[in-house]
Amino acid sequence: MRFMAEPGTAAPGTFDMAFFESQSAVTDEDPEDGPGALVANIELSLGIGELRFMARVSSIGIAVTEQPPPEALLAWDLIEIIDSAPAH
């Protein structure tokens, strides 16, 4: 599971996240229009911390793929990116 973060369009200091996960992360608990949403939310919340997740993530897009882009990062590697951006 890997992530990419771009400056958010909703508010300054927030981020739009892209989450790349394998088919094994898709669960019956996911909404129909969001395969893998449960695992993405848990992984990101645990990786960057719940407060950062709630305050600094404006959206999450999910791609179910076995080959994430090479520049995609582990969730905890996003902490430095998020913390280096000015908060709103």
PDB file of N, CA, C and O in Angstrom:
ATOM      1  N   MET A   1       0.842  -1.165   0.000  1.00  0.00           N
ATOM      2  CA  MET A   1       0.000   0.000   0.000  1.00  0.00           C
ATOM      3  C   MET A   1       0.891   1.232   0.000  1.00  0.00           C
ATOM      4  O   MET A   1       1.803   1.369   0.816  1.00  0.00           O
ATOM      5  N   ARG A   2       0.606   2.100  -0.915  1.00  0.00           N
ATOM      6  CA  ARG A   2       1.410   3.303  -1.069  1.00  0.00           C
ATOM      7  C   ARG A   2       0.504   4.511  -1.290  1.00  0.00           C
ATOM      8  O   ARG A   2      -0.635   4.378  -1.737  1.00  0.00           O
ATOM      9  N   PHE A   3       1.034   5.699  -0.966  1.00  0.00           N
ATOM     10  CA  PHE A   3       0.295   6.945  -1.083  1.00  0.00           C
ATOM     11  C   PHE A   3       1.095   7.986  -1.855  1.00  0.00           C
ATOM     12  O   PHE A   3       2.323   7.940  -1.926  1.00  0.00           O
ATOM     13  N   MET A   4       0.358   8.917  -2.424  1.00  0.00           N
ATOM     14  CA  MET A   4       0.937  10.132  -2.972  1.00  0.00           C
ATOM     15  C   MET A   4       0.100  11.289  -2.440  1.00  0.00           C
ATOM     16  O   MET A   4      -1.119  11.175  -2.310  1.00  0.00           O
ATOM     17  N   ALA A   5       0.760  12.400  -2.134  1.00  0.00           N
ATOM     18  CA  ALA A   5       0.070  13.567  -1.579  1.00  0.00           C
ATOM     19  C   ALA A   5       0.308  14.779  -2.467  1.00  0.00           C
ATOM     20  O   ALA A   5       1.431  15.045  -2.895  1.00  0.00           O
ATOM     21  N   GLU A   6      -0.754  15.497  -2.733  1.00  0.00           N
ATOM     22  CA  GLU A   6      -0.701  16.751  -3.481  1.00  0.00           C
ATOM     23  C   GLU A   6      -1.381  17.818  -2.626  1.00  0.00           C
ATOM     24  O   GLU A   6      -2.293  17.501  -1.862  1.00  0.00           O
ATOM     25  N   PRO A   7      -0.953  19.078  -2.741  1.00  0.00           N
ATOM     26  CA  PRO A   7      -1.650  20.141  -1.991  1.00  0.00           C
ATOM     27  C   PRO A   7      -3.149  20.081  -2.270  1.00  0.00           C
ATOM     28  O   PRO A   7      -3.580  19.930  -3.413  1.00  0.00           O
ATOM     29  N   GLY A   8      -3.925  20.200  -1.206  1.00  0.00           N
ATOM     30  CA  GLY A   8      -5.375  20.091  -1.313  1.00  0.00           C
ATOM     31  C   GLY A   8      -6.014  21.263  -2.024  1.00  0.00           C
ATOM     32  O   GLY A   8      -5.517  22.388  -1.988  1.00  0.00           O
ATOM     33  N   THR A   9      -7.115  20.974  -2.665  1.00  0.00           N
ATOM     34  CA  THR A   9      -7.872  22.022  -3.343  1.00  0.00           C
ATOM     35  C   THR A   9      -8.978  22.582  -2.454  1.00  0.00           C
ATOM     36  O   THR A   9      -9.553  23.623  -2.770  1.00  0.00           O
ATOM     37  N   ALA A  10      -9.282  21.910  -1.351  1.00  0.00           N
ATOM     38  CA  ALA A  10     -10.384  22.331  -0.485  1.00  0.00           C
ATOM     39  C   ALA A  10     -10.003  23.482   0.441  1.00  0.00           C
ATOM     40  O   ALA A  10     -10.803  24.388   0.671  1.00  0.00           O
ATOM     41  N   ALA A  11      -8.782  23.447   0.970  1.00  0.00           N
ATOM     42  CA  ALA A  11      -8.356  24.473   1.922  1.00  0.00           C
ATOM     43  C   ALA A  11      -6.837  24.505   1.977  1.00  0.00           C
ATOM     44  O   ALA A  11      -6.190  23.477   1.777  1.00  0.00           O
ATOM     45  N   PRO A  12      -6.260  25.669   2.244  1.00  0.00           N
ATOM     46  CA  PRO A  12      -4.805  25.751   2.394  1.00  0.00           C
ATOM     47  C   PRO A  12      -4.333  24.841   3.527  1.00  0.00           C
ATOM     48  O   PRO A  12      -4.995  24.728   4.559  1.00  0.00           O
ATOM     49  N   GLY A  13      -3.200  24.204   3.329  1.00  0.00           N
ATOM     50  CA  GLY A  13      -2.631  23.342   4.356  1.00  0.00           C
ATOM     51  C   GLY A  13      -3.191  21.932   4.366  1.00  0.00           C
ATOM     52  O   GLY A  13      -2.800  21.116   5.201  1.00  0.00           O
ATOM     53  N   THR A  14      -4.109  21.634   3.441  1.00  0.00           N
ATOM     54  CA  THR A  14      -4.653  20.285   3.365  1.00  0.00           C
ATOM     55  C   THR A  14      -4.054  19.558   2.160  1.00  0.00           C
ATOM     56  O   THR A  14      -3.395  20.159   1.311  1.00  0.00           O
ATOM     57  N   PHE A  15      -4.301  18.253   2.113  1.00  0.00           N
ATOM     58  CA  PHE A  15      -3.745  17.428   1.050  1.00  0.00           C
ATOM     59  C   PHE A  15      -4.805  16.518   0.453  1.00  0.00           C
ATOM     60  O   PHE A  15      -5.676  15.991   1.145  1.00  0.00           O
ATOM     61  N   ASP A  16      -4.697  16.357  -0.849  1.00  0.00           N
ATOM     62  CA  ASP A  16      -5.470  15.348  -1.556  1.00  0.00           C
ATOM     63  C   ASP A  16      -4.551  14.138  -1.679  1.00  0.00           C
ATOM     64  O   ASP A  16      -3.420  14.258  -2.151  1.00  0.00           O
ATOM     65  N   MET A  17      -5.029  12.986  -1.260  1.00  0.00           N
ATOM     66  CA  MET A  17      -4.219  11.775  -1.246  1.00  0.00           C
ATOM     67  C   MET A  17      -4.677  10.800  -2.322  1.00  0.00           C
ATOM     68  O   MET A  17      -5.869  10.650  -2.591  1.00  0.00           O
ATOM     69  N   ALA A  18      -3.704  10.152  -2.921  1.00  0.00           N
ATOM     70  CA  ALA A  18      -3.976   9.030  -3.816  1.00  0.00           C
ATOM     71  C   ALA A  18      -3.439   7.795  -3.112  1.00  0.00           C
ATOM     72  O   ALA A  18      -2.301   7.787  -2.642  1.00  0.00           O
ATOM     73  N   PHE A  19      -4.251   6.757  -3.039  1.00  0.00           N
ATOM     74  CA  PHE A  19      -3.888   5.532  -2.335  1.00  0.00           C
ATOM     75  C   PHE A  19      -3.870   4.396  -3.339  1.00  0.00           C
ATOM     76  O   PHE A  19      -4.836   4.193  -4.074  1.00  0.00           O
ATOM     77  N   PHE A  20      -2.780   3.660  -3.370  1.00  0.00           N
ATOM     78  CA  PHE A  20      -2.617   2.535  -4.284  1.00  0.00           C
ATOM     79  C   PHE A  20      -2.540   1.265  -3.454  1.00  0.00           C
ATOM     80  O   PHE A  20      -1.639   1.100  -2.631  1.00  0.00           O
ATOM     81  N   GLU A  21      -3.493   0.372  -3.679  1.00  0.00           N
ATOM     82  CA  GLU A  21      -3.552  -0.852  -2.886  1.00  0.00           C
ATOM     83  C   GLU A  21      -3.852  -2.045  -3.775  1.00  0.00           C
ATOM     84  O   GLU A  21      -4.380  -1.908  -4.878  1.00  0.00           O
ATOM     85  N   SER A  22      -3.501  -3.221  -3.267  1.00  0.00           N
ATOM     86  CA  SER A  22      -3.761  -4.443  -4.026  1.00  0.00           C
ATOM     87  C   SER A  22      -5.206  -4.890  -3.827  1.00  0.00           C
ATOM     88  O   SER A  22      -5.902  -4.405  -2.935  1.00  0.00           O
ATOM     89  N   GLN A  23      -5.630  -5.790  -4.644  1.00  0.00           N
ATOM     90  CA  GLN A  23      -6.989  -6.332  -4.569  1.00  0.00           C
ATOM     91  C   GLN A  23      -7.276  -6.942  -3.196  1.00  0.00           C
ATOM     92  O   GLN A  23      -8.428  -6.971  -2.764  1.00  0.00           O
ATOM     93  N   SER A  24      -6.256  -7.424  -2.518  1.00  0.00           N
ATOM     94  CA  SER A  24      -6.456  -8.051  -1.203  1.00  0.00           C
ATOM     95  C   SER A  24      -6.933  -7.055  -0.145  1.00  0.00           C
ATOM     96  O   SER A  24      -7.405  -7.476   0.911  1.00  0.00           O
ATOM     97  N   ALA A  25      -6.825  -5.752  -0.397  1.00  0.00           N
ATOM     98  CA  ALA A  25      -7.275  -4.732   0.557  1.00  0.00           C
ATOM     99  C   ALA A  25      -8.755  -4.399   0.397  1.00  0.00           C
ATOM    100  O   ALA A  25      -9.308  -3.666   1.217  1.00  0.00           O
ATOM    101  N   VAL A  26      -9.396  -4.910  -0.621  1.00  0.00           N
ATOM    102  CA  VAL A  26     -10.819  -4.657  -0.849  1.00  0.00           C
ATOM    103  C   VAL A  26     -11.620  -5.578   0.073  1.00  0.00           C
ATOM    104  O   VAL A  26     -11.384  -6.785   0.120  1.00  0.00           O
ATOM    105  N   THR A  27     -12.576  -4.984   0.810  1.00  0.00           N
ATOM    106  CA  THR A  27     -13.368  -5.763   1.766  1.00  0.00           C
ATOM    107  C   THR A  27     -14.863  -5.617   1.488  1.00  0.00           C
ATOM    108  O   THR A  27     -15.285  -4.751   0.721  1.00  0.00           O
ATOM    109  N   ASP A  28     -15.644  -6.470   2.118  1.00  0.00           N
ATOM    110  CA  ASP A  28     -17.101  -6.380   2.025  1.00  0.00           C
ATOM    111  C   ASP A  28     -17.640  -5.153   2.757  1.00  0.00           C
ATOM    112  O   ASP A  28     -18.791  -4.768   2.547  1.00  0.00           O
ATOM    113  N   GLU A  29     -16.829  -4.540   3.607  1.00  0.00           N
ATOM    114  CA  GLU A  29     -17.239  -3.373   4.390  1.00  0.00           C
ATOM    115  C   GLU A  29     -17.095  -2.062   3.611  1.00  0.00           C
ATOM    116  O   GLU A  29     -17.551  -1.019   4.079  1.00  0.00           O
ATOM    117  N   ASP A  30     -16.475  -2.099   2.442  1.00  0.00           N
ATOM    118  CA  ASP A  30     -16.270  -0.897   1.639  1.00  0.00           C
ATOM    119  C   ASP A  30     -17.582  -0.450   1.000  1.00  0.00           C
ATOM    120  O   ASP A  30     -18.430  -1.281   0.675  1.00  0.00           O
ATOM    121  N   PRO A  31     -17.753   0.865   0.819  1.00  0.00           N
ATOM    122  CA  PRO A  31     -18.927   1.322   0.057  1.00  0.00           C
ATOM    123  C   PRO A  31     -18.798   0.852  -1.392  1.00  0.00           C
ATOM    124  O   PRO A  31     -17.692   0.599  -1.870  1.00  0.00           O
ATOM    125  N   GLU A  32     -19.915   0.737  -2.080  1.00  0.00           N
ATOM    126  CA  GLU A  32     -19.897   0.251  -3.460  1.00  0.00           C
ATOM    127  C   GLU A  32     -19.019   1.105  -4.370  1.00  0.00           C
ATOM    128  O   GLU A  32     -18.359   0.582  -5.269  1.00  0.00           O
ATOM    129  N   ASP A  33     -19.009   2.411  -4.139  1.00  0.00           N
ATOM    130  CA  ASP A  33     -18.223   3.288  -5.003  1.00  0.00           C
ATOM    131  C   ASP A  33     -16.810   3.537  -4.478  1.00  0.00           C
ATOM    132  O   ASP A  33     -16.103   4.400  -4.999  1.00  0.00           O
ATOM    133  N   GLY A  34     -16.389   2.790  -3.450  1.00  0.00           N
ATOM    134  CA  GLY A  34     -15.065   2.995  -2.866  1.00  0.00           C
ATOM    135  C   GLY A  34     -14.375   1.711  -2.484  1.00  0.00           C
ATOM    136  O   GLY A  34     -14.128   1.476  -1.301  1.00  0.00           O
ATOM    137  N   PRO A  35     -14.050   0.862  -3.460  1.00  0.00           N
ATOM    138  CA  PRO A  35     -13.348  -0.370  -3.096  1.00  0.00           C
ATOM    139  C   PRO A  35     -12.022  -0.060  -2.411  1.00  0.00           C
ATOM    140  O   PRO A  35     -11.216   0.718  -2.922  1.00  0.00           O
ATOM    141  N   GLY A  36     -11.805  -0.673  -1.256  1.00  0.00           N
ATOM    142  CA  GLY A  36     -10.579  -0.453  -0.508  1.00  0.00           C
ATOM    143  C   GLY A  36     -10.613   0.730   0.434  1.00  0.00           C
ATOM    144  O   GLY A  36      -9.602   1.041   1.063  1.00  0.00           O
ATOM    145  N   ALA A  37     -11.748   1.397   0.549  1.00  0.00           N
ATOM    146  CA  ALA A  37     -11.836   2.611   1.372  1.00  0.00           C
ATOM    147  C   ALA A  37     -11.552   2.342   2.848  1.00  0.00           C
ATOM    148  O   ALA A  37     -10.895   3.149   3.504  1.00  0.00           O
ATOM    149  N   LEU A  38     -12.029   1.241   3.368  1.00  0.00           N
ATOM    150  CA  LEU A  38     -11.813   0.931   4.784  1.00  0.00           C
ATOM    151  C   LEU A  38     -10.321   0.796   5.087  1.00  0.00           C
ATOM    152  O   LEU A  38      -9.822   1.409   6.031  1.00  0.00           O
ATOM    153  N   VAL A  39      -9.621   0.012   4.305  1.00  0.00           N
ATOM    154  CA  VAL A  39      -8.188  -0.189   4.526  1.00  0.00           C
ATOM    155  C   VAL A  39      -7.418   1.107   4.301  1.00  0.00           C
ATOM    156  O   VAL A  39      -6.487   1.405   5.049  1.00  0.00           O
ATOM    157  N   ALA A  40      -7.787   1.879   3.290  1.00  0.00           N
ATOM    158  CA  ALA A  40      -7.113   3.155   3.026  1.00  0.00           C
ATOM    159  C   ALA A  40      -7.224   4.090   4.224  1.00  0.00           C
ATOM    160  O   ALA A  40      -6.235   4.699   4.631  1.00  0.00           O
ATOM    161  N   ASN A  41      -8.413   4.204   4.784  1.00  0.00           N
ATOM    162  CA  ASN A  41      -8.611   5.083   5.938  1.00  0.00           C
ATOM    163  C   ASN A  41      -7.836   4.604   7.159  1.00  0.00           C
ATOM    164  O   ASN A  41      -7.227   5.409   7.864  1.00  0.00           O
ATOM    165  N   ILE A  42      -7.855   3.312   7.410  1.00  0.00           N
ATOM    166  CA  ILE A  42      -7.122   2.771   8.562  1.00  0.00           C
ATOM    167  C   ILE A  42      -5.624   2.946   8.372  1.00  0.00           C
ATOM    168  O   ILE A  42      -4.935   3.422   9.274  1.00  0.00           O
ATOM    169  N   GLU A  43      -5.117   2.568   7.211  1.00  0.00           N
ATOM    170  CA  GLU A  43      -3.687   2.665   6.924  1.00  0.00           C
ATOM    171  C   GLU A  43      -3.186   4.105   7.051  1.00  0.00           C
ATOM    172  O   GLU A  43      -2.143   4.352   7.656  1.00  0.00           O
ATOM    173  N   LEU A  44      -3.920   5.038   6.488  1.00  0.00           N
ATOM    174  CA  LEU A  44      -3.499   6.433   6.541  1.00  0.00           C
ATOM    175  C   LEU A  44      -3.595   6.986   7.959  1.00  0.00           C
ATOM    176  O   LEU A  44      -2.697   7.704   8.399  1.00  0.00           O
ATOM    177  N   SER A  45      -4.650   6.671   8.670  1.00  0.00           N
ATOM    178  CA  SER A  45      -4.819   7.147  10.047  1.00  0.00           C
ATOM    179  C   SER A  45      -3.718   6.613  10.958  1.00  0.00           C
ATOM    180  O   SER A  45      -3.177   7.348  11.784  1.00  0.00           O
ATOM    181  N   LEU A  46      -3.391   5.341  10.806  1.00  0.00           N
ATOM    182  CA  LEU A  46      -2.320   4.761  11.620  1.00  0.00           C
ATOM    183  C   LEU A  46      -0.951   5.293  11.196  1.00  0.00           C
ATOM    184  O   LEU A  46      -0.082   5.516  12.039  1.00  0.00           O
ATOM    185  N   GLY A  47      -0.762   5.496   9.903  1.00  0.00           N
ATOM    186  CA  GLY A  47       0.541   5.913   9.395  1.00  0.00           C
ATOM    187  C   GLY A  47       0.907   7.341   9.729  1.00  0.00           C
ATOM    188  O   GLY A  47       2.053   7.616  10.083  1.00  0.00           O
ATOM    189  N   ILE A  48      -0.050   8.265   9.624  1.00  0.00           N
ATOM    190  CA  ILE A  48       0.266   9.676   9.867  1.00  0.00           C
ATOM    191  C   ILE A  48      -0.301  10.185  11.186  1.00  0.00           C
ATOM    192  O   ILE A  48       0.036  11.285  11.623  1.00  0.00           O
ATOM    193  N   GLY A  49      -1.137   9.412  11.807  1.00  0.00           N
ATOM    194  CA  GLY A  49      -1.768   9.826  13.055  1.00  0.00           C
ATOM    195  C   GLY A  49      -3.166  10.360  12.804  1.00  0.00           C
ATOM    196  O   GLY A  49      -3.425  11.007  11.790  1.00  0.00           O
ATOM    197  N   GLU A  50      -4.048  10.086  13.722  1.00  0.00           N
ATOM    198  CA  GLU A  50      -5.457  10.445  13.545  1.00  0.00           C
ATOM    199  C   GLU A  50      -5.674  11.952  13.437  1.00  0.00           C
ATOM    200  O   GLU A  50      -6.503  12.397  12.643  1.00  0.00           O
ATOM    201  N   LEU A  51      -4.950  12.737  14.215  1.00  0.00           N
ATOM    202  CA  LEU A  51      -5.126  14.193  14.173  1.00  0.00           C
ATOM    203  C   LEU A  51      -4.715  14.763  12.812  1.00  0.00           C
ATOM    204  O   LEU A  51      -5.440  15.572  12.233  1.00  0.00           O
ATOM    205  N   ARG A  52      -3.548  14.340  12.300  1.00  0.00           N
ATOM    206  CA  ARG A  52      -3.141  14.789  10.967  1.00  0.00           C
ATOM    207  C   ARG A  52      -4.172  14.352   9.928  1.00  0.00           C
ATOM    208  O   ARG A  52      -4.529  15.120   9.035  1.00  0.00           O
ATOM    209  N   PHE A  53      -4.638  13.133  10.052  1.00  0.00           N
ATOM    210  CA  PHE A  53      -5.617  12.607   9.101  1.00  0.00           C
ATOM    211  C   PHE A  53      -6.870  13.478   9.091  1.00  0.00           C
ATOM    212  O   PHE A  53      -7.349  13.865   8.025  1.00  0.00           O
ATOM    213  N   MET A  54      -7.401  13.787  10.268  1.00  0.00           N
ATOM    214  CA  MET A  54      -8.641  14.564  10.353  1.00  0.00           C
ATOM    215  C   MET A  54      -8.441  16.018   9.929  1.00  0.00           C
ATOM    216  O   MET A  54      -9.323  16.602   9.299  1.00  0.00           O
ATOM    217  N   ALA A  55      -7.297  16.607  10.265  1.00  0.00           N
ATOM    218  CA  ALA A  55      -7.097  18.033  10.032  1.00  0.00           C
ATOM    219  C   ALA A  55      -6.469  18.360   8.681  1.00  0.00           C
ATOM    220  O   ALA A  55      -6.693  19.447   8.148  1.00  0.00           O
ATOM    221  N   ARG A  56      -5.686  17.438   8.118  1.00  0.00           N
ATOM    222  CA  ARG A  56      -4.879  17.810   6.954  1.00  0.00           C
ATOM    223  C   ARG A  56      -5.196  17.039   5.670  1.00  0.00           C
ATOM    224  O   ARG A  56      -4.652  17.365   4.615  1.00  0.00           O
ATOM    225  N   VAL A  57      -6.053  16.036   5.736  1.00  0.00           N
ATOM    226  CA  VAL A  57      -6.397  15.279   4.529  1.00  0.00           C
ATOM    227  C   VAL A  57      -7.773  15.721   4.054  1.00  0.00           C
ATOM    228  O   VAL A  57      -8.767  15.551   4.761  1.00  0.00           O
ATOM    229  N   SER A  58      -7.826  16.288   2.857  1.00  0.00           N
ATOM    230  CA  SER A  58      -9.109  16.776   2.353  1.00  0.00           C
ATOM    231  C   SER A  58      -9.817  15.752   1.477  1.00  0.00           C
ATOM    232  O   SER A  58     -11.045  15.760   1.392  1.00  0.00           O
ATOM    233  N   SER A  59      -9.065  14.871   0.824  1.00  0.00           N
ATOM    234  CA  SER A  59      -9.699  13.828   0.012  1.00  0.00           C
ATOM    235  C   SER A  59      -8.751  12.657  -0.179  1.00  0.00           C
ATOM    236  O   SER A  59      -7.532  12.794  -0.078  1.00  0.00           O
ATOM    237  N   ILE A  60      -9.346  11.496  -0.460  1.00  0.00           N
ATOM    238  CA  ILE A  60      -8.573  10.291  -0.747  1.00  0.00           C
ATOM    239  C   ILE A  60      -9.147   9.656  -2.004  1.00  0.00           C
ATOM    240  O   ILE A  60     -10.340   9.362  -2.077  1.00  0.00           O
ATOM    241  N   GLY A  61      -8.297   9.452  -2.978  1.00  0.00           N
ATOM    242  CA  GLY A  61      -8.660   8.698  -4.167  1.00  0.00           C
ATOM    243  C   GLY A  61      -7.987   7.339  -4.080  1.00  0.00           C
ATOM    244  O   GLY A  61      -6.851   7.242  -3.615  1.00  0.00           O
ATOM    245  N   ILE A  62      -8.660   6.304  -4.513  1.00  0.00           N
ATOM    246  CA  ILE A  62      -8.140   4.943  -4.360  1.00  0.00           C
ATOM    247  C   ILE A  62      -8.013   4.272  -5.718  1.00  0.00           C
ATOM    248  O   ILE A  62      -8.925   4.325  -6.543  1.00  0.00           O
ATOM    249  N   ALA A  63      -6.869   3.643  -5.933  1.00  0.00           N
ATOM    250  CA  ALA A  63      -6.651   2.835  -7.127  1.00  0.00           C
ATOM    251  C   ALA A  63      -6.284   1.432  -6.678  1.00  0.00           C
ATOM    252  O   ALA A  63      -5.330   1.243  -5.923  1.00  0.00           O
ATOM    253  N   VAL A  64      -7.030   0.465  -7.134  1.00  0.00           N
ATOM    254  CA  VAL A  64      -6.719  -0.929  -6.831  1.00  0.00           C
ATOM    255  C   VAL A  64      -5.773  -1.409  -7.922  1.00  0.00           C
ATOM    256  O   VAL A  64      -6.161  -1.547  -9.082  1.00  0.00           O
ATOM    257  N   THR A  65      -4.530  -1.661  -7.535  1.00  0.00           N
ATOM    258  CA  THR A  65      -3.491  -2.039  -8.492  1.00  0.00           C
ATOM    259  C   THR A  65      -2.393  -2.808  -7.778  1.00  0.00           C
ATOM    260  O   THR A  65      -2.150  -2.604  -6.589  1.00  0.00           O
ATOM    261  N   GLU A  66      -1.747  -3.672  -8.494  1.00  0.00           N
ATOM    262  CA  GLU A  66      -0.611  -4.407  -7.937  1.00  0.00           C
ATOM    263  C   GLU A  66       0.696  -3.660  -8.169  1.00  0.00           C
ATOM    264  O   GLU A  66       1.733  -4.052  -7.633  1.00  0.00           O
ATOM    265  N   GLN A  67       0.664  -2.584  -8.962  1.00  0.00           N
ATOM    266  CA  GLN A  67       1.871  -1.834  -9.288  1.00  0.00           C
ATOM    267  C   GLN A  67       1.680  -0.341  -9.022  1.00  0.00           C
ATOM    268  O   GLN A  67       1.325   0.402  -9.936  1.00  0.00           O
ATOM    269  N   PRO A  68       1.911   0.112  -7.779  1.00  0.00           N
ATOM    270  CA  PRO A  68       1.807   1.552  -7.526  1.00  0.00           C
ATOM    271  C   PRO A  68       2.932   2.295  -8.254  1.00  0.00           C
ATOM    272  O   PRO A  68       3.958   1.698  -8.581  1.00  0.00           O
ATOM    273  N   PRO A  69       2.744   3.583  -8.505  1.00  0.00           N
ATOM    274  CA  PRO A  69       3.817   4.361  -9.131  1.00  0.00           C
ATOM    275  C   PRO A  69       5.074   4.318  -8.261  1.00  0.00           C
ATOM    276  O   PRO A  69       4.973   4.258  -7.036  1.00  0.00           O
ATOM    277  N   PRO A  70       6.239   4.348  -8.872  1.00  0.00           N
ATOM    278  CA  PRO A  70       7.481   4.256  -8.090  1.00  0.00           C
ATOM    279  C   PRO A  70       7.664   5.396  -7.090  1.00  0.00           C
ATOM    280  O   PRO A  70       8.358   5.230  -6.087  1.00  0.00           O
ATOM    281  N   GLU A  71       7.054   6.543  -7.350  1.00  0.00           N
ATOM    282  CA  GLU A  71       7.204   7.680  -6.430  1.00  0.00           C
ATOM    283  C   GLU A  71       6.226   7.639  -5.253  1.00  0.00           C
ATOM    284  O   GLU A  71       6.301   8.487  -4.363  1.00  0.00           O
ATOM    285  N   ALA A  72       5.318   6.676  -5.236  1.00  0.00           N
ATOM    286  CA  ALA A  72       4.353   6.552  -4.128  1.00  0.00           C
ATOM    287  C   ALA A  72       5.087   6.124  -2.852  1.00  0.00           C
ATOM    288  O   ALA A  72       6.052   5.361  -2.898  1.00  0.00           O
ATOM    289  N   LEU A  73       4.610   6.628  -1.724  1.00  0.00           N
ATOM    290  CA  LEU A  73       5.277   6.441  -0.428  1.00  0.00           C
ATOM    291  C   LEU A  73       4.446   5.608   0.537  1.00  0.00           C
ATOM    292  O   LEU A  73       3.237   5.451   0.363  1.00  0.00           O
ATOM    293  N   LEU A  74       5.106   5.080   1.547  1.00  0.00           N
ATOM    294  CA  LEU A  74       4.392   4.475   2.669  1.00  0.00           C
ATOM    295  C   LEU A  74       3.724   5.593   3.463  1.00  0.00           C
ATOM    296  O   LEU A  74       4.166   6.742   3.420  1.00  0.00           O
ATOM    297  N   ALA A  75       2.670   5.258   4.180  1.00  0.00           N
ATOM    298  CA  ALA A  75       1.901   6.283   4.896  1.00  0.00           C
ATOM    299  C   ALA A  75       2.776   7.101   5.854  1.00  0.00           C
ATOM    300  O   ALA A  75       2.673   8.327   5.878  1.00  0.00           O
ATOM    301  N   TRP A  76       3.624   6.451   6.634  1.00  0.00           N
ATOM    302  CA  TRP A  76       4.406   7.193   7.627  1.00  0.00           C
ATOM    303  C   TRP A  76       5.447   8.103   6.979  1.00  0.00           C
ATOM    304  O   TRP A  76       5.942   9.026   7.626  1.00  0.00           O
ATOM    305  N   ASP A  77       5.787   7.860   5.716  1.00  0.00           N
ATOM    306  CA  ASP A  77       6.707   8.749   5.008  1.00  0.00           C
ATOM    307  C   ASP A  77       6.038  10.068   4.628  1.00  0.00           C
ATOM    308  O   ASP A  77       6.720  11.014   4.234  1.00  0.00           O
ATOM    309  N   LEU A  78       4.731  10.139   4.739  1.00  0.00           N
ATOM    310  CA  LEU A  78       3.992  11.365   4.429  1.00  0.00           C
ATOM    311  C   LEU A  78       4.065  12.392   5.559  1.00  0.00           C
ATOM    312  O   LEU A  78       3.779  13.568   5.336  1.00  0.00           O
ATOM    313  N   ILE A  79       4.436  11.976   6.745  1.00  0.00           N
ATOM    314  CA  ILE A  79       4.457  12.879   7.908  1.00  0.00           C
ATOM    315  C   ILE A  79       5.311  14.111   7.633  1.00  0.00           C
ATOM    316  O   ILE A  79       4.886  15.234   7.902  1.00  0.00           O
ATOM    317  N   GLU A  80       6.498  13.909   7.106  1.00  0.00           N
ATOM    318  CA  GLU A  80       7.387  15.052   6.832  1.00  0.00           C
ATOM    319  C   GLU A  80       6.791  15.989   5.799  1.00  0.00           C
ATOM    320  O   GLU A  80       6.910  17.208   5.923  1.00  0.00           O
ATOM    321  N   ILE A  81       6.150  15.431   4.783  1.00  0.00           N
ATOM    322  CA  ILE A  81       5.516  16.260   3.749  1.00  0.00           C
ATOM    323  C   ILE A  81       4.392  17.075   4.358  1.00  0.00           C
ATOM    324  O   ILE A  81       4.301  18.281   4.127  1.00  0.00           O
ATOM    325  N   ILE A  82       3.542  16.433   5.127  1.00  0.00           N
ATOM    326  CA  ILE A  82       2.393  17.108   5.734  1.00  0.00           C
ATOM    327  C   ILE A  82       2.855  18.173   6.728  1.00  0.00           C
ATOM    328  O   ILE A  82       2.354  19.298   6.715  1.00  0.00           O
ATOM    329  N   ASP A  83       3.808  17.816   7.586  1.00  0.00           N
ATOM    330  CA  ASP A  83       4.249  18.753   8.604  1.00  0.00           C
ATOM    331  C   ASP A  83       5.049  19.931   8.040  1.00  0.00           C
ATOM    332  O   ASP A  83       5.150  20.973   8.688  1.00  0.00           O
ATOM    333  N   SER A  84       5.611  19.777   6.854  1.00  0.00           N
ATOM    334  CA  SER A  84       6.398  20.875   6.279  1.00  0.00           C
ATOM    335  C   SER A  84       5.509  21.930   5.598  1.00  0.00           C
ATOM    336  O   SER A  84       5.972  23.033   5.307  1.00  0.00           O
ATOM    337  N   ALA A  85       4.265  21.603   5.351  1.00  0.00           N
ATOM    338  CA  ALA A  85       3.339  22.552   4.731  1.00  0.00           C
ATOM    339  C   ALA A  85       2.680  23.419   5.799  1.00  0.00           C
ATOM    340  O   ALA A  85       2.300  22.914   6.856  1.00  0.00           O
ATOM    341  N   PRO A  86       2.542  24.709   5.538  1.00  0.00           N
ATOM    342  CA  PRO A  86       1.870  25.568   6.521  1.00  0.00           C
ATOM    343  C   PRO A  86       0.433  25.107   6.737  1.00  0.00           C
ATOM    344  O   PRO A  86      -0.278  24.791   5.783  1.00  0.00           O
ATOM    345  N   ALA A  87       0.020  25.072   7.984  1.00  0.00           N
ATOM    346  CA  ALA A  87      -1.359  24.719   8.320  1.00  0.00           C
ATOM    347  C   ALA A  87      -2.261  25.910   8.069  1.00  0.00           C
ATOM    348  O   ALA A  87      -1.813  27.056   8.099  1.00  0.00           O
ATOM    349  N   HIS A  88      -3.513  25.640   7.827  1.00  0.00           N
ATOM    350  CA  HIS A  88      -4.475  26.707   7.547  1.00  0.00           C
ATOM    351  C   HIS A  88      -4.689  27.497   8.775  1.00  0.00           C
ATOM    352  O   HIS A  88      -5.465  28.452   8.767  1.00  0.00           O
TER     353      HIS A  88
END
